[in-house]
Amino acid sequence: MTRKNSDYKNFFDQSDQEEKKVKRSKRVSKNKPQIEKEPRKKMSFKFKLTKKNFLLILIPVLFIILFFIVGAVAKTGIYNIPVFTQIFYRVPKPSRTISKLDALQYANVQPKYDFNQETGIFHLELTEEQATFLLRYSLGKKSQAKFADTAQVIFEDGQVEFFGLMLDPVKTNLTVSVKLDHKSSEKKLDYKISKFRIGSLNLPASLVDGIYKYYSKRKSRKFFDDIGIDISKIDFNNSAINLSGLNVDNGVFAVDIFIDVEKMRSVLEQFNLIKPEVSDSSQENLVPLKNNE
């Protein structure tokens, strides 16, 4: 019994000592001055643009731009650039290939045409084989042709596609597609370049179309000015030739043109009136032709 009593006594003594330690720690904490915790500062990233930082940004951007520029040049096929040509260049192909044409078969090639005097309709029909043969024949006659004699013309889905190997001023494949639009209400033909590809590099068709029409308009105006014709005096609304039908598909180019003979005469009269008159002094310098009898 005495042993059990001693164990109980030791247990209670230990618990009393623990309670005293807790009370003592609380008393000490109350007497200590309390320190307020400072609020955490928010992390703020401030970038100061210095010359060094500017170069660190500029150099990679220039390398990326240069990479795409060299890649675009490699896609044209004009220059063989190591690594870039193997990555970017692909051999261009036309919509379909027209095989070698027999010269004897197409020697006397003539497009189908017919003029109906009663309706005033002129009908013209040309196949892409005939057009390709005429193109290659004209290229073969030139001593310094701009394109190789493998050039071809395709008629498909309202478009005329030209594909050929350009020889001058640079050597590369060129693909040009022109979309033809017949406006039946205005009886006119509208066209626009729908594809312009140098090698395997596709250029913006709308940009090329705008540049081409701008310079062709200036060139045509200069041509009329050189021959002494004032375009402003010609009445184009009173057109003697109107487009009445157009079909460009399945390798055939077919067009119907309405010709008004009376209006044609009036247009010719306009040209006669617009031509500059020969002065008396220039007539005096003319040498009369001798009749060879």
C-alpha positions in Angstrom: 0.0 0.0 0.0 2.8 2.4 0.8 4.3 1.8 -2.7 1.0 2.7 -4.5 0.7 5.8 -2.4 4.1 7.0 -3.3 3.4 6.5 -7.0 0.2 8.6 -6.8 2.1 11.3 -4.9 4.8 11.4 -7.6 2.2 11.7 -10.4 0.5 14.6 -8.7 3.8 16.4 -8.0 4.7 16.2 -11.7 1.3 17.6 -12.8 1.7 20.5 -10.3 5.1 21.3 -11.6 3.8 21.4 -15.2 1.0 23.8 -14.2 3.4 26.1 -12.5 5.6 26.2 -15.6 2.6 27.1 -17.8 1.5 29.9 -15.4 5.1 31.2 -15.2 5.4 31.3 -19.0 2.1 33.2 -19.4 3.2 35.7 -16.7 6.5 36.3 -18.5 4.7 36.8 -21.9 2.4 39.4 -20.4 5.3 41.4 -19.0 7.3 41.4 -22.3 6.5 44.2 -24.7 4.5 43.1 -27.7 6.2 43.6 -31.1 3.8 44.3 -34.0 4.5 42.4 -37.2 5.2 44.5 -40.2 2.9 43.8 -43.2 4.5 41.9 -46.1 5.6 44.1 -49.0 4.1 43.2 -52.3 6.6 42.1 -54.9 6.9 44.7 -57.7 8.9 44.2 -60.8 10.5 47.3 -62.2 12.2 47.1 -65.6 14.6 49.8 -66.3 15.4 50.2 -70.1 19.1 50.6 -70.4 21.4 50.3 -73.4 22.3 46.8 -72.4 18.7 45.6 -72.0 17.7 47.3 -75.3 20.4 45.3 -77.1 19.4 42.1 -75.4 15.9 42.6 -76.9 16.9 44.0 -80.3 19.4 41.4 -81.3 17.1 38.4 -81.0 14.3 40.3 -82.9 16.7 41.1 -85.7 17.8 37.5 -85.9 14.2 36.3 -86.2 13.4 38.9 -88.9 16.5 38.1 -90.8 15.7 34.3 -90.6 12.3 34.9 -92.2 13.7 37.2 -94.9 16.3 34.7 -95.9 13.7 31.9 -95.8 11.5 34.0 -98.1 14.3 34.5 -100.6 15.1 30.8 -100.5 11.4 30.0 -101.3 11.7 31.9 -104.6 14.3 29.5 -105.9 16.3 32.3 -107.4 19.3 31.6 -105.1 20.5 28.3 -103.6 21.0 29.2 -99.9 22.5 26.3 -97.9 20.1 24.8 -95.3 17.4 27.5 -96.0 16.7 26.1 -99.5 16.3 22.6 -98.2 13.9 23.8 -95.5 11.7 26.3 -97.3 11.9 25.6 -101.1 9.4 23.2 -102.7 9.3 22.6 -106.4 6.2 24.3 -107.7 3.7 22.5 -109.8 0.8 23.8 -112.0 -2.8 22.8 -111.6 -2.3 20.2 -114.2 0.5 19.5 -116.7 0.1 19.8 -120.4 2.4 17.3 -122.1 4.6 17.9 -125.1 2.4 19.0 -128.1 3.0 17.6 -131.5 4.0 20.4 -133.8 2.5 18.6 -136.9 -0.8 18.3 -135.1 -1.0 21.9 -134.1 0.8 23.4 -137.1 -2.4 24.8 -138.6 -4.1 25.4 -135.2 -6.9 27.9 -135.4 -9.4 28.7 -132.6 -13.1 28.2 -133.4 -14.8 31.5 -134.2 -18.0 32.5 -135.8 -19.8 35.8 -136.4 -23.6 36.0 -136.7 -24.6 39.0 -138.7 -28.2 38.9 -137.6 -27.5 38.9 -133.9 -24.1 40.7 -134.1 -22.6 38.0 -131.8 -18.9 37.1 -132.4 -18.2 33.7 -130.8 -14.6 32.6 -130.0 -13.6 29.3 -128.5 -10.0 28.2 -127.6 -8.7 25.1 -125.8 -5.8 25.2 -123.3 -3.8 23.0 -125.6 -4.2 25.4 -128.5 -3.4 28.4 -126.3 -0.3 26.5 -124.9 0.9 25.7 -128.4 0.5 29.3 -129.6 2.4 30.5 -126.5 5.2 28.0 -127.0 5.4 28.8 -130.7 5.7 32.5 -130.0 8.5 31.8 -127.4 10.4 29.6 -129.9 10.5 32.4 -132.5 12.3 34.8 -130.1 16.1 34.7 -130.0 16.1 35.7 -126.3 12.8 34.4 -124.9 11.8 35.5 -121.4 10.4 32.0 -120.6 11.4 28.4 -121.5 9.4 26.6 -124.2 7.7 24.4 -121.5 5.4 27.3 -120.5 1.7 26.5 -120.5 -1.8 27.9 -120.0 -4.7 26.3 -118.0 -8.4 27.2 -118.2 -10.2 26.2 -115.1 -13.0 27.4 -112.7 -13.2 30.9 -114.3 -9.5 31.4 -114.1 -6.6 31.6 -116.6 -3.4 30.1 -115.1 0.0 30.8 -116.6 2.9 28.6 -115.5 6.4 28.7 -116.8 10.1 28.8 -116.1 11.3 32.4 -116.3 14.7 32.8 -117.8 15.2 36.6 -117.8 15.9 38.7 -115.7 16.2 35.8 -113.2 15.7 32.1 -113.5 12.8 30.7 -111.5 9.3 29.3 -111.9 6.5 31.8 -112.1 2.8 31.1 -111.6 0.1 33.7 -112.3 -3.6 33.1 -112.1 -6.1 35.7 -113.4 -9.8 35.5 -112.3 -12.2 36.6 -115.0 -15.6 38.0 -113.9 -18.3 38.7 -116.5 -20.6 41.5 -115.2 -23.7 40.8 -117.3 -25.5 44.0 -116.0 -22.6 46.2 -117.2 -21.7 43.9 -120.2 -18.1 44.3 -119.3 -15.2 42.0 -118.3 -13.6 42.5 -114.9 -10.3 40.7 -114.0 -8.1 40.5 -111.0 -4.9 38.6 -110.2 -5.9 35.8 -107.8 -2.4 34.1 -107.5 1.1 35.3 -108.0 3.8 32.9 -107.0 7.6 33.2 -107.5 9.1 29.7 -107.1 7.1 28.5 -104.0 6.7 31.9 -102.5 3.1 33.2 -102.7 2.9 37.0 -102.8 -0.3 38.9 -101.7 -2.4 38.7 -104.8 -4.4 41.9 -104.0 -1.2 43.9 -103.7 0.2 42.6 -107.0 -3.1 43.2 -108.7 -3.3 46.8 -107.5 0.3 47.6 -108.5 -0.2 46.0 -112.0 -3.4 47.9 -112.7 -1.9 51.2 -111.6 1.1 50.9 -113.9 -0.9 49.4 -116.8 -3.2 52.4 -116.6 -0.4 54.8 -116.7 1.3 52.9 -119.5 -1.9 52.9 -121.6 -2.5 56.6 -121.0 1.1 57.3 -122.1 0.5 55.2 -125.3 -2.5 57.2 -126.3 -0.8 60.5 -125.5 2.2 59.5 -127.7 0.0 58.7 -130.7 -1.9 62.0 -130.2 -5.3 60.6 -129.0 -7.1 62.3 -126.1 -8.9 59.6 -124.2 -11.1 62.2 -122.4 -12.9 63.0 -125.7 -13.9 59.3 -126.3 -17.3 58.3 -125.2 -16.8 54.9 -123.7 -20.4 54.6 -122.4 -21.5 54.4 -126.0 -19.5 51.2 -126.4 -19.7 49.4 -129.8 -18.3 46.2 -128.4 -19.9 44.5 -125.4 -19.3 41.2 -123.7 -22.4 39.1 -123.8 -21.1 35.7 -122.5 -18.0 34.1 -121.0 -17.2 30.5 -120.0 -13.7 29.5 -118.7 -13.8 26.0 -117.4 -12.7 22.4 -118.2 -9.8 23.5 -120.4 -11.9 25.7 -122.7 -12.0 29.4 -123.1 -15.3 30.5 -124.7 -16.5 34.1 -125.2 -19.4 35.8 -126.9 -18.9 39.4 -128.0 -21.7 41.7 -129.2 -20.6 44.1 -131.9 -22.8 47.0 -132.9 -21.8 48.0 -136.4 -23.4 51.5 -136.3 -21.7 52.4 -133.0 -18.5 51.0 -134.3 -18.6 53.5 -137.1 -19.3 56.4 -134.7 -16.3 55.3 -132.6 -14.1 55.2 -135.7 -15.3 58.7 -136.5 -14.3 59.9 -133.1 -10.8 58.6 -133.6 -10.7 60.4 -137.0 -11.8 63.6 -135.4 -9.3 63.3 -132.5 -6.2 62.7 -134.7 -4.1 65.8 -135.0 -4.4 67.7 -138.2 -1.3 68.0 -140.4 -0.1 71.6 -140.7 0.4 73.3 -144.1 4.1 73.5 -143.5 4.4 69.7 -143.0 2.3 69.1 -146.1 4.7 71.1 -148.2 7.5 68.8 -147.1 5.7 65.7 -148.2 7.0 64.1 -151.4 4.3 63.0 -153.8 4.4 59.3 -154.6 5.2 58.4 -158.2 2.8 56.1 -160.1 4.6 53.1 -161.5 3.0 52.5 -164.7 
